[in-house]
Amino acid sequence: MQERSVQSLFDLSGKTVLISGASGYLGSAMSRALAEAGARLVVTSRDPDRANETAATLREKLGGDHLGVSLDQMDHSTLEESFQRAVEMAGSIDVVVNNGHEGNAKDLTNVTAEEFDRQLKNATGYFLMARCLRDHVVSRGVSGNVVMIGSMYGMVASYPDAYAGICAASPVAYHTLKGGIVHLTRHLAAYWAEDRIRVNCLSPGPFPNPDTAPQEMVNRLCNKLPMRRMGVNHELKGVIVFLASDASSYVTGHNLVVDGGWTAW
């Protein structure tokens, strides 16, 4: 096999990436990174206007034929139809980044059974999206790539004292969800490797939105970190391009943690 250059390994030119949650704090940075690496993006939202606005912003700032598609990962009955509509618009899809998330801030003291179950539906949506991509690329006779978005809180518990007196504890349903996504990644990777489908997980650590996060909570979280600071959204750009591109061609079933050392101690 001929050795490829680093530039070619990270180059996403000619690839179409479907990413959910592309307008959020982390999703917008990852979307820009994928577009900057040459990918055409299909950005999704349950709100078609928001999806189209996000795609238009990418086109305006970075060029490229980026598309917006209405897709609700929590509405499982319509998800396959929405994915097929995205395929029809784009022609083909090579990579799915499961980043969209419907959350609930209630903690273990007051979350209801219905709210807990509702949050776990995110994982079902991730699986169904991954299976749509798998079936689509297998039908084309090509390889494919799925990137799940997990969390450091899918690996470790949160510190109660980081939240006490400021806000609710880190939600128990969120921890359950993200732990499940990390293991879902491993399971799908093992079963789909023979189909030439790679499945990996990107687990961010503390990346609070500076516009909304309580400063005192941020200060407390910094004291729990070897690097003593929060992550900034652009610090996920290189990692998402690595996982979405051929630079990670021999990586599957892996949970790549970007957490400033949080899980090191």
C-alpha positions, 0 to 999 in steps of 0.5 A: 500500500502506498504511503499517504501524506498527512494532508491527504489523510485529513482531507475530507474533500469529496465526502458528505457528512451529516451532522446533527446539532450543528448550530450549538456551541460544540456542534458549530465548531465541529461543523466548521472544522469538517467544512474547513477540511473539505467536506460537504455538510448536511446539517440537521435540526427538527426546525427546518428554518434553523437547519437551513440558516446553519447551512447558509452560514457555512456556505457564506463563511466557508463556501461549499454546497452545504445543505440543511435538512429537517430531522428529529432524532427523538421522533423515531417513526420519521427518522429513516424517512428524514435520512432518506430525504437527506440522501436524496438531496445530497446524493450520498452520505459518507459520515454521520456525526451523532451530536444532536441532544435533547436534554433535561436539567433535572437531577436525581432528586426530582427527575420523573420516570417519563423525563428519564425515559425521554432522555434515553431516547437520544441513544435510540436516535443515535443507533437508528441514524447509525444503522441508516448510514450503515445500510446506505453505504453497504448498498453503495458498496463503499465504506462508512464512518459513524462518530458518536458524541459521548461525554466524560460523564459517560465514564465517571461520576460528577463531583457533588460539591461542584454544583452544591448551592449553585445549580442542580447536580449533573443530571443522572439521566445524562450520565446514563445516556452517555455511558450507554452511547460509549458502549453502543459505539463498541458494540456497533464497531465490532459487528459492522467492521466486516461491512467496512463501517467504522464507529467511534465516540468523541467524549468531551470533558468540561466545555461549558458555553461561556454565555450561559454557564454560572461562573462559580460553577466554572471556577469549582470545575477548574479546580478538579482539572489538571489543566485548571481551565475549561475547554474552548469549543475550537479545541474539538475541531482537530479531533472531529476531523481526525475521527471523520477522516482517513487519518483514523482509518485503523481506529474503530470502537474507540472512545476518544476523550478530550477533557483537559485531564479530568479522567486522569485522576 
